[in-house]
Amino acid sequence: MSSGMSNLALLFARVALGVVFIAHGWRKLIQDGMDVTVARFAAALSNITLINGISIETPSSAITVIAYLVTFLELLGGLAIIVGFLIKTVCILLTINLFGAFLLVHMSNGVLLVNAPFEGGGYELVAALGAACILLAAHGPGKISIAGTLIK
């Protein structure tokens, strides 16, 4: 693939991925509101059971901080991905976020999103988003980006 085509492919991938993350952050912040978002995070994080049966209680203040961090990581991270700014850092942080969502919410519901209720469906989306983040972190944003215009 030519360099121009690669840069266009990276631009398309960044815009699509960024829009998805912004939509998820927007839903948490604006559509559902942070009270509902914090409650959903509490349901997933309040009592985590480890493999050997040991249970960890997460303080409600920590759950609130995590809910806000994830919300703004998705919103601002999505925007950073679209414009091609701090791609490696943002994509690594989002991959960590997605891995947590996979383990704590989606893994037990199987692969397909539609196999389970809407809230906490299967892991197909988090897997695809995680793979896209890893690819962008490895390959960078391309030349059609803020980083591409600043670094020549």
C-alpha positions as CSV (number, residue, x, y, z in Angstrom):
1,M,0.0,0.0,0.0
2,S,1.4,3.4,-0.9
3,S,2.3,5.9,1.8
4,G,-0.6,8.2,0.8
5,M,-3.1,5.3,1.1
6,S,-1.7,4.2,4.4
7,N,-2.1,7.8,5.8
8,L,-5.7,7.9,4.5
9,A,-6.4,4.5,6.1
10,L,-4.9,5.7,9.4
11,L,-7.0,8.9,9.2
12,F,-10.2,6.9,8.6
13,A,-9.4,4.5,11.4
14,R,-8.6,7.3,13.8
15,V,-11.9,9.2,13.0
16,A,-14.0,6.1,13.3
17,L,-12.4,5.0,16.6
18,G,-12.4,8.5,18.0
19,V,-16.1,8.9,17.3
20,V,-16.9,5.7,19.1
21,F,-15.0,6.7,22.2
22,I,-16.6,10.2,22.2
23,A,-20.0,8.6,21.9
24,H,-19.4,6.3,24.9
25,G,-18.0,9.2,27.0
26,W,-20.9,11.5,25.9
27,R,-23.4,8.8,26.9
28,K,-21.8,8.6,30.4
29,L,-21.6,12.3,30.9
30,I,-24.6,13.8,29.1
31,Q,-27.2,11.2,28.1
32,D,-27.2,9.1,31.3
33,G,-25.5,11.6,33.6
34,M,-22.8,10.9,36.0
35,D,-25.1,9.7,38.8
36,V,-26.2,6.8,36.7
37,T,-22.7,6.3,35.4
38,V,-21.3,6.1,38.9
39,A,-24.1,3.7,39.9
40,R,-23.2,1.4,37.0
41,F,-19.5,1.5,37.9
42,A,-20.4,0.7,41.5
43,A,-22.4,-2.3,40.3
44,A,-19.3,-3.6,38.5
45,L,-16.6,-2.5,41.0
46,S,-18.1,-2.5,44.5
47,N,-17.3,-6.1,45.2
48,I,-14.7,-7.8,43.0
49,T,-14.1,-11.5,43.5
50,L,-10.6,-12.7,42.6
51,I,-9.9,-16.1,41.0
52,N,-9.2,-17.8,44.4
53,G,-12.5,-16.5,45.9
54,I,-11.0,-13.6,47.7
55,S,-13.3,-10.5,47.6
56,I,-12.1,-6.9,47.3
57,E,-14.4,-4.1,48.3
58,T,-13.8,-0.8,46.4
59,P,-14.6,2.4,48.4
60,S,-17.4,4.4,46.9
61,S,-15.1,7.5,46.6
62,A,-12.7,5.5,44.4
63,I,-15.6,4.2,42.3
64,T,-16.7,7.8,41.7
65,V,-13.1,8.9,40.7
66,I,-12.8,5.9,38.3
67,A,-16.2,6.7,36.7
68,Y,-15.2,10.3,36.0
69,L,-11.7,9.3,34.8
70,V,-13.1,6.8,32.4
71,T,-15.7,9.2,31.1
72,F,-13.2,12.0,30.4
73,L,-10.6,9.6,29.1
74,E,-13.2,8.4,26.5
75,L,-14.3,12.0,25.6
76,L,-10.9,13.6,25.5
77,G,-9.1,10.5,24.3
78,G,-11.6,10.1,21.4
79,L,-10.9,13.7,20.4
80,A,-7.1,13.2,20.7
81,I,-7.4,10.1,18.5
82,I,-9.4,12.0,15.8
83,V,-6.8,14.8,15.5
84,G,-3.8,12.5,16.0
85,F,-2.4,13.9,19.2
86,L,-0.6,11.8,21.9
87,I,-1.8,8.7,20.1
88,K,0.5,6.2,21.8
89,T,-0.3,7.5,25.3
90,V,-4.0,7.8,24.7
91,C,-4.3,4.5,23.0
92,I,-2.4,2.7,25.8
93,L,-4.7,4.3,28.5
94,L,-7.8,3.4,26.5
95,T,-6.5,-0.2,26.1
96,I,-6.1,-0.5,29.8
97,N,-9.6,0.9,30.3
98,L,-11.0,-1.6,27.8
99,F,-9.2,-4.5,29.4
100,G,-10.8,-3.6,32.7
101,A,-14.2,-3.4,31.0
102,F,-13.5,-6.8,29.5
103,L,-12.6,-8.4,32.8
104,L,-15.2,-6.8,35.0
105,V,-18.3,-6.5,32.8
106,H,-18.2,-8.2,29.4
107,M,-16.1,-11.4,29.6
108,S,-18.7,-13.5,31.4
109,N,-21.4,-12.6,28.8
110,G,-19.7,-14.3,25.9
111,V,-18.5,-12.8,22.6
112,L,-21.5,-11.3,21.1
113,L,-22.9,-8.1,22.4
114,V,-26.5,-9.2,21.6
115,N,-26.2,-12.4,23.6
116,A,-26.7,-10.5,26.8
117,P,-28.7,-7.5,27.9
118,F,-27.6,-4.2,26.6
119,E,-25.9,-3.2,29.8
120,G,-22.8,-5.3,30.0
121,G,-23.3,-7.3,26.8
122,G,-20.6,-9.5,25.3
123,Y,-17.0,-8.5,24.7
124,E,-16.9,-8.1,20.9
125,L,-16.9,-4.3,21.0
126,V,-14.2,-3.9,23.7
127,A,-12.1,-6.5,21.9
128,A,-12.4,-4.7,18.5
129,L,-11.7,-1.3,20.1
130,G,-8.8,-2.6,22.0
131,A,-7.3,-4.1,18.9
132,A,-7.7,-0.8,17.1
133,C,-6.0,1.1,19.9
134,I,-3.1,-1.3,20.0
135,L,-2.6,-0.9,16.2
136,L,-2.7,2.9,16.4
137,A,-0.3,2.9,19.4
138,A,2.1,0.7,17.4
139,H,1.8,2.5,14.0
140,G,1.2,6.1,15.1
141,P,-1.3,8.5,13.7
142,G,0.1,8.9,10.2
143,K,1.0,12.1,8.4
144,I,-2.6,13.5,8.3
145,S,-2.6,14.4,12.0
146,I,-1.4,17.0,14.4
147,A,1.6,14.9,15.2
148,G,2.2,14.3,11.5
149,T,2.3,18.0,10.8
150,L,4.4,18.9,13.8
151,I,6.9,16.1,13.4
152,K,8.4,16.1,9.9
